[in-house]
């Protein structure tokens, strides 16, 4: 069953980027704000429903919450905006490959910082 979900996930992920590229031919703007709003709304509803259903107590630190919100906005608005601009400029396959390689830079900076802190 897991293999089927993995294949369906990969298929939907690739179809999303192809359809996004085709949709950009008919629109002047990228639609980052509306997609970010819809994602926030849907995920927020699921989050609050799960809080009430599972009765989880949250112990949040204010500074951590502020950083979390700032990083979420930065990733959703700047990251997605740059991805859409890249899809429009260089194509979906190259832009998505560049975006997904961001984890490699994170690991490299983690290793570099751990070596310099010793």
LUMKE-733715 format. One record per residue (C-alpha): x, y, z; residue in one letter. Coordinates in nm, 3 decimals. Example, Ala and Ser with C-alpha at 12.3 -4.5 7.8 and 13.67 -1.06 7.14 Angstrom:
((1.230, -0.450, 0.780), 'A')
((1.367, -0.106, 0.714), 'S')
***
This chain:
((0.000, 0.000, 0.000), 'X')
((0.290, 0.233, 0.076), 'X')
((0.429, 0.186, -0.274), 'X')
((0.100, 0.294, -0.427), 'X')
((0.091, 0.609, -0.214), 'X')
((0.453, 0.687, -0.302), 'X')
((0.384, 0.653, -0.674), 'X')
((0.065, 0.859, -0.650), 'X')
((0.247, 1.126, -0.451), 'X')
((0.526, 1.150, -0.708), 'X')
((0.273, 1.157, -0.990), 'X')
((0.068, 1.435, -0.829), 'X')
((0.381, 1.633, -0.747), 'X')
((0.502, 1.624, -1.107), 'X')
((0.156, 1.693, -1.251), 'X')
((0.124, 1.997, -1.024), 'X')
((0.437, 2.157, -1.164), 'X')
((0.342, 2.081, -1.524), 'X')
((-0.009, 2.220, -1.481), 'X')
((0.136, 2.522, -1.303), 'X')
((0.363, 2.594, -1.600), 'X')
((0.071, 2.561, -1.844), 'X')
((-0.146, 2.787, -1.628), 'X')
((0.121, 3.056, -1.622), 'X')
((0.079, 3.104, -1.997), 'X')
((-0.268, 3.248, -1.935), 'X')
((-0.191, 3.468, -1.634), 'X')
((0.024, 3.773, -1.573), 'X')
((0.080, 3.714, -1.201), 'X')
((0.191, 3.400, -1.022), 'X')
((-0.087, 3.374, -0.765), 'X')
((0.145, 3.337, -0.466), 'X')
((-0.081, 3.527, -0.227), 'X')
((-0.397, 3.333, -0.303), 'X')
((-0.221, 2.995, -0.281), 'X')
((-0.052, 3.090, 0.045), 'X')
((-0.386, 3.207, 0.187), 'X')
((-0.565, 2.887, 0.086), 'X')
((-0.284, 2.669, 0.229), 'X')
((-0.286, 2.862, 0.555), 'X')
((-0.664, 2.843, 0.581), 'X')
((-0.691, 2.470, 0.509), 'X')
((-0.395, 2.367, 0.727), 'X')
((-0.511, 2.600, 1.005), 'X')
((-0.856, 2.441, 1.007), 'X')
((-0.703, 2.092, 1.025), 'X')
((-0.468, 2.206, 1.302), 'X')
((-0.744, 2.352, 1.520), 'X')
((-0.973, 2.055, 1.461), 'X')
((-0.693, 1.819, 1.566), 'X')
((-0.628, 2.029, 1.877), 'X')
((-0.988, 1.990, 1.989), 'X')
((-1.022, 1.624, 1.891), 'X')
((-0.703, 1.499, 2.053), 'X')
((-0.697, 1.745, 2.346), 'X')
((-0.327, 1.821, 2.320), 'X')
((-0.188, 2.082, 2.556), 'X')
((0.058, 2.316, 2.391), 'X')
((0.353, 2.463, 2.575), 'X')
((0.473, 2.737, 2.340), 'X')
((0.755, 2.984, 2.387), 'X')
((0.674, 3.329, 2.249), 'X')
((1.011, 3.387, 2.080), 'X')
((0.999, 3.043, 1.918), 'X')
((0.646, 3.109, 1.795), 'X')
((0.753, 3.443, 1.644), 'X')
((1.048, 3.278, 1.465), 'X')
((0.820, 2.998, 1.343), 'X')
((0.567, 3.245, 1.199), 'X')
((0.843, 3.456, 1.041), 'X')
((1.007, 3.154, 0.877), 'X')
((0.672, 3.023, 0.756), 'X')
((0.592, 3.355, 0.591), 'X')
((0.941, 3.375, 0.445), 'X')
((0.922, 3.027, 0.296), 'X')
((0.567, 3.060, 0.166), 'X')
((0.591, 3.409, 0.020), 'X')
((0.955, 3.447, -0.084), 'X')
((1.034, 3.082, -0.156), 'X')
((0.717, 3.008, -0.347), 'X')
((0.735, 3.340, -0.529), 'X')
((1.089, 3.265, -0.643), 'X')
((0.986, 2.913, -0.744), 'X')
((0.702, 3.044, -0.958), 'X')
((0.927, 3.307, -1.110), 'X')
((1.181, 3.034, -1.185), 'X')
((0.915, 2.813, -1.342), 'X')
((0.814, 3.104, -1.562), 'X')
((1.175, 3.187, -1.659), 'X')
((1.361, 2.852, -1.688), 'X')
((1.090, 2.585, -1.681), 'X')
((0.938, 2.364, -1.416), 'X')
((1.191, 2.080, -1.417), 'X')
((1.493, 2.305, -1.363), 'X')
((1.323, 2.536, -1.111), 'X')
((1.191, 2.251, -0.897), 'X')
((1.530, 2.077, -0.905), 'X')
((1.697, 2.396, -0.783), 'X')
((1.437, 2.443, -0.509), 'X')
((1.467, 2.083, -0.390), 'X')
((1.845, 2.111, -0.372), 'X')
((1.806, 2.359, -0.087), 'X')
((1.830, 2.074, 0.163), 'X')
((2.184, 2.002, 0.043), 'X')
((2.285, 2.360, 0.124), 'X')
((2.126, 2.328, 0.468), 'X')
((2.322, 2.013, 0.543), 'X')
((2.643, 2.172, 0.415), 'X')
((2.594, 2.480, 0.636), 'X')
((2.514, 2.257, 0.934), 'X')
((2.834, 2.058, 0.886), 'X')
((3.036, 2.375, 0.832), 'X')
((2.898, 2.540, 1.146), 'X')
((2.955, 2.228, 1.355), 'X')
((3.318, 2.212, 1.241), 'X')
((3.381, 2.581, 1.317), 'X')
((3.223, 2.566, 1.664), 'X')
((3.469, 2.306, 1.796), 'X')
***
